[in-house]
């Protein structure tokens, strides 16, 4: 999650504390809209220590999300 917060802060110019709130709001929103199995993967992708994005977890989430908008 730390990497996501840094990205939000850099792209928006928000202080880190506000970027963390914004990132958490987006994560909570996604969890409420995604199917439960995929929503549960968000925590794994983001990682408790923020390592999920660095280890390629975001690619796994992207693969899981492919096709959701189809149909």
Secondary structure, 3 states (H helix, E strand, C coil): CHHHHHHHHHHHCCCHHHHHHHHHHHHHHHHHHCCHHHHHHHHHHHCCCCCCCCCCHHHHHHHHHCCCCCC
